[in-house]
Amino acid sequence: MATNQEEVKLLGSVKSPFVCRVHIVLKLKGIEFEFVDENLANKSDQLLKYNPVYKKVPVFVHNDKPISESLVILEYIDETWKQNPILPSDPYHRALARFWSKFIDDKIVAASVKVVHSVGDEKEREKNVEESIEALQILENELKDKFFGGEEIGIVDIAAVFIAFWLPVIQDITGLKMLTAEKFPKLYNWSQEFLNHPIVKENIPPRDPLFAIYKAYYDSLIASK
Amino acid sequence: MATNQEEVKLLGSVKSPFVCRVHIVLKLKGIEFEFVDENLANKSDQLLKYNPVYKKVPVFVHNDKPISESLVILEYIDETWKQNPILPSDPYHRALARFWSKFIDDKIVAASVKVVHSVGDEKEREKNVEESIEALQILENELKDKFFGGEEIGIVDIAAVFIAFWLPVIQDITGLKMLTAEKFPKLYNWSQEFLNHPIVKENIPPRDPLFAIYKAYYDSLIASK
């Protein structure tokens, strides 16, 4: 258990969905921590020291021991602070939770990044949108309960914060529709339930500044074509 | 614990380093299992049923419950059969083991695949070889003991079977040198120690047929350019 003497630090940036995952789980478990807002255009010595391999946020630091990669951090936190577990206790359901968390990174996030970057190449963009929709369809079929974690949010829901919050921002900026209530009613309802969860609601970044940052980035992409 | 009544099945192909990971850990733990050799050019109904998302091997089946993704399977096996653990018991070292296993997939395996597929494009290939060497250098710096797992092999070593066995095959086929004793003495020594481990030695595929399969694939790539 954490005590006040412990160092619990999150090096992050509010615009990152991967940082947001860690933020949500720390709040869900009621762990006090220091948030270090990194300027990713001018990375701190601390970030370079703690994550020399990727030089990326999030980095989670517990008593001077750094951990990178958001899903790895989530599992570490769940193993270290047992309250409000985000992984199931049964090994098979743990395996499924890991599988779907990885699926979100490998398929949903990856496809969305490609959608954004293929601006100006209609054929490529169409392919990427289709890939994204196929992946969302797989997740739609997988959703059986209120949350992926059942009645409570778990690691898959938290990994999927990208789908609930970032994807709609991307849709509004690009004018593309991937996650809609018509196409994916279960996933859309999930996203609303998830965003209304008291811990999530309080700890997702404010939309307007995030929208402005992403919009500026997207405009710079268009200008570079 | 496994009993003789249990169904423990591995859907695989001897040419896959991801399947080999699961094979090694099952043998390391002394778990009896049925190996189902999949013809990947003509996938079985069983494979499509058990892994509808990726339709890929390995699929591990335990009492009719299927699991995909080799690192997810490895963790499941380690949680279900406790003998000869491949993950450290301490949460921080577990996190590091997960980080490095993922690094091997995201950086080393991915770069090697790109090296192979960039045949015919010298500039692209040079970039990919460099990427591969940079990733190997990071791993070289990380290796402190006989194995990544310390005195015994662990999940990182098993994930790295690709580096010990598949990468040299790729090097011999492409004529490119990435992992050499001169460039990476620690990693090279590790690869020899690892391949000489009694369980590994007995359970890696025979080199000649594997070489022939990969060579034929590489020749077909060249022909298609």
Chai-1 contact restraints between the chains, C-beta under 6 A:
chainA,res_idxA,chainB,res_idxB,connection_type,confidence,min_distance_angstrom,max_distance_angstrom,comment,restraint_id
A,V53,B,I138,contact,1.0,0.0,6.0,A-B,restraint_1
A,K65,B,Y92,contact,1.0,0.0,6.0,A-B,restraint_2
A,I67,B,A95,contact,1.0,0.0,6.0,A-B,restraint_3
A,E69,B,F99,contact,1.0,0.0,6.0,A-B,restraint_4
A,V72,B,A95,contact,1.0,0.0,6.0,A-B,restraint_5
A,V72,B,R98,contact,1.0,0.0,6.0,A-B,restraint_6
A,V72,B,F99,contact,1.0,0.0,6.0,A-B,restraint_7
A,Y76,B,P91,contact,1.0,0.0,6.0,A-B,restraint_8
A,Y76,B,A95,contact,1.0,0.0,6.0,A-B,restraint_9
A,E79,B,P91,contact,1.0,0.0,6.0,A-B,restraint_10
A,T80,B,P91,contact,1.0,0.0,6.0,A-B,restraint_11
A,P91,B,Y76,contact,1.0,0.0,6.0,A-B,restraint_12
A,P91,B,E79,contact,1.0,0.0,6.0,A-B,restraint_13
A,P91,B,T80,contact,1.0,0.0,6.0,A-B,restraint_14
A,Y92,B,K65,contact,1.0,0.0,6.0,A-B,restraint_15
A,A95,B,I67,contact,1.0,0.0,6.0,A-B,restraint_16
A,A95,B,V72,contact,1.0,0.0,6.0,A-B,restraint_17
A,A95,B,Y76,contact,1.0,0.0,6.0,A-B,restraint_18
A,R98,B,V72,contact,1.0,0.0,6.0,A-B,restraint_19
A,F99,B,E69,contact,1.0,0.0,6.0,A-B,restraint_20
A,F99,B,V72,contact,1.0,0.0,6.0,A-B,restraint_21
A,I138,B,V53,contact,1.0,0.0,6.0,A-B,restraint_22
